[in-house]
Amino acid sequence: MADNGAAQPQAPAVKMNILNQFIRDMSFENILAQKGATGEVQPDVSVQVNLDAKKRATENQYEVAIKLQVKSTNKDGGENLFLLEVDYVGLFHIENVPEDQLHPFLLIECPRLLFPFLRRIVSDVTRDGGFPPLNLENIDFMALYRNELSRRAQSEAAEAPAN
């Protein structure tokens, strides 16, 4: 193919830096130890994930939070074994992301970068709490984002008045 000489304008490269990350809030309840239960337990673990993102006062800075709830129950009786809640936050400096792509960028790419650190915290806390270390499966943040968009669209459709 021959180049016709017309140069396509190049979009500026996306710049992203993690400025900081921290645990905003964390709670671990070892319910099994509080009750003094003994005997065989077969844990059943459920994980809930919520994401939040907001612009900070400083230009090009955003705060992204992963709110994770991990609940373990005994398969043989449904008794609670432990409950872990973590609000993990990353502060990001982001430039050159088009406005229409910023929301998915904040709720997909930023949590992807934070997740390995959160996984380590969950593993350490469950181990230090007297349980085998819980190594969380990877979370598909893109699927979470799409599911939330779908849920919102269905909710809005259900609330719209019928003509």
C-alpha positions as CSV (number, residue, x, y, z in Angstrom):
1,M,0.0,0.0,0.0
2,A,1.2,3.4,-0.8
3,D,1.2,6.2,1.8
4,N,-0.8,9.1,0.5
5,G,1.2,11.5,2.6
6,A,-1.7,12.5,4.9
7,A,-0.6,11.8,8.4
8,Q,-3.2,10.5,10.8
9,P,-3.2,12.6,14.0
10,Q,-1.8,10.5,16.9
11,A,-3.8,10.5,20.1
12,P,-1.5,11.3,23.1
13,A,-0.4,8.2,25.0
14,V,-2.3,7.3,28.1
15,K,-0.4,8.0,31.2
16,M,-1.3,6.2,34.5
17,N,0.6,6.1,37.8
18,I,-0.5,4.6,41.1
19,L,0.3,7.4,43.5
20,N,-0.7,5.5,46.6
21,Q,-2.7,2.5,47.9
22,F,-4.0,1.8,51.3
23,I,-6.6,0.0,53.4
24,R,-9.3,2.5,54.3
25,D,-11.2,0.0,56.5
26,M,-10.9,-3.6,57.4
27,S,-12.7,-6.0,59.7
28,F,-12.0,-9.6,60.4
29,E,-14.3,-11.7,62.6
30,N,-13.2,-15.1,63.5
31,I,-16.6,-16.4,64.5
32,L,-15.4,-20.0,64.8
33,A,-13.0,-19.0,67.6
34,Q,-15.5,-16.7,69.3
35,K,-18.0,-19.6,69.6
36,G,-15.3,-22.0,70.7
37,A,-16.4,-24.6,68.1
38,T,-14.4,-27.7,67.5
39,G,-14.5,-30.6,65.2
40,E,-14.4,-31.0,61.4
41,V,-15.4,-28.0,59.3
42,Q,-15.7,-27.9,55.6
43,P,-15.6,-24.2,54.6
44,D,-17.8,-22.7,51.9
45,V,-16.5,-19.3,50.8
46,S,-18.5,-16.5,49.2
47,V,-17.0,-13.3,47.8
48,Q,-18.8,-10.1,47.0
49,V,-17.0,-7.2,45.2
50,N,-18.1,-3.6,44.9
51,L,-16.2,-0.9,43.1
52,D,-16.3,2.8,43.5
53,A,-14.4,5.6,41.7
54,K,-14.3,9.3,42.1
55,K,-12.4,12.4,40.9
56,R,-10.2,14.0,43.5
57,A,-9.7,17.8,43.9
58,T,-6.3,17.6,42.2
59,E,-6.3,17.6,38.4
60,N,-6.0,14.2,36.8
61,Q,-6.2,12.4,40.1
62,Y,-8.8,9.7,40.9
63,E,-9.6,7.5,43.8
64,V,-10.7,3.9,43.1
65,A,-11.9,1.6,45.9
66,I,-12.5,-2.1,45.9
67,K,-14.9,-3.1,48.6
68,L,-14.5,-6.8,49.3
69,Q,-16.6,-9.0,51.6
70,V,-15.5,-12.6,52.1
71,K,-17.7,-14.9,54.1
72,S,-16.9,-18.5,55.1
73,T,-19.6,-20.9,56.3
74,N,-19.5,-24.5,57.2
75,K,-21.0,-26.7,54.4
76,D,-22.4,-29.2,57.0
77,G,-24.5,-26.8,59.0
78,G,-24.2,-23.4,57.6
79,E,-22.5,-22.0,60.7
80,N,-20.4,-18.9,60.0
81,L,-16.7,-19.5,60.3
82,F,-15.3,-16.0,59.5
83,L,-16.2,-12.7,57.9
84,L,-13.6,-10.4,56.3
85,E,-14.5,-7.0,55.0
86,V,-11.9,-4.8,53.3
87,D,-12.1,-1.4,51.7
88,Y,-8.9,-1.1,49.6
89,V,-8.2,2.2,47.9
90,G,-5.8,3.2,45.1
91,L,-5.0,6.8,44.2
92,F,-4.2,7.2,40.5
93,H,-2.8,10.0,38.3
94,I,-4.4,9.5,34.8
95,E,-3.9,11.6,31.7
96,N,-5.1,11.4,28.1
97,V,-8.0,9.0,28.5
98,P,-11.0,10.2,26.5
99,E,-13.9,11.3,28.7
100,D,-16.2,8.7,27.3
101,Q,-13.7,5.9,28.2
102,L,-12.7,7.2,31.6
103,H,-15.5,5.5,33.6
104,P,-14.7,2.0,32.3
105,F,-11.0,2.7,32.6
106,L,-11.4,3.6,36.3
107,L,-13.6,0.6,37.1
108,I,-11.7,-2.0,35.0
109,E,-8.0,-1.2,34.6
110,C,-7.4,0.5,38.0
111,P,-8.9,-2.4,40.0
112,R,-6.9,-4.9,37.9
113,L,-3.7,-3.2,39.1
114,L,-4.8,-3.1,42.8
115,F,-6.1,-6.7,42.9
116,P,-2.8,-8.6,43.5
117,F,-2.1,-6.4,46.6
118,L,-5.6,-7.0,47.9
119,R,-5.3,-10.7,47.2
120,R,-2.2,-10.8,49.4
121,I,-3.9,-8.9,52.2
122,V,-6.8,-11.4,52.2
123,S,-4.4,-14.4,52.2
124,D,-2.3,-12.9,55.1
125,V,-5.4,-12.0,57.2
126,T,-7.1,-15.3,56.9
127,R,-3.8,-17.1,57.7
128,D,-3.1,-14.9,60.7
129,G,-6.7,-15.4,61.8
130,G,-6.1,-19.2,62.2
131,F,-7.5,-20.4,58.9
132,P,-5.7,-21.7,55.8
133,P,-4.6,-18.8,53.7
134,L,-7.4,-17.8,51.2
135,N,-5.9,-17.2,47.8
136,L,-8.7,-15.4,45.8
137,E,-9.4,-16.4,42.2
138,N,-8.8,-13.7,39.7
139,I,-11.7,-11.3,39.3
140,D,-12.9,-10.4,35.9
141,F,-13.4,-6.6,36.4
142,M,-14.6,-6.2,32.8
143,A,-17.4,-8.7,33.4
144,L,-18.3,-7.0,36.6
145,Y,-18.5,-3.7,34.8
146,R,-20.7,-5.1,32.0
147,N,-23.0,-6.8,34.5
148,E,-23.5,-3.6,36.4
149,L,-24.3,-1.6,33.2
150,S,-26.8,-4.3,32.3
151,R,-28.3,-4.3,35.7
152,R,-28.7,-0.5,35.6
153,A,-30.2,-0.6,32.2
154,Q,-32.8,-3.2,33.3
155,S,-33.5,-1.2,36.4
156,E,-34.1,2.0,34.4
157,A,-36.3,0.2,31.9
158,A,-38.4,-1.2,34.7
159,E,-38.8,2.3,36.2
160,A,-39.7,4.0,32.9
161,P,-43.4,4.7,32.6
162,A,-45.1,2.6,29.9
163,N,-46.8,4.6,27.1
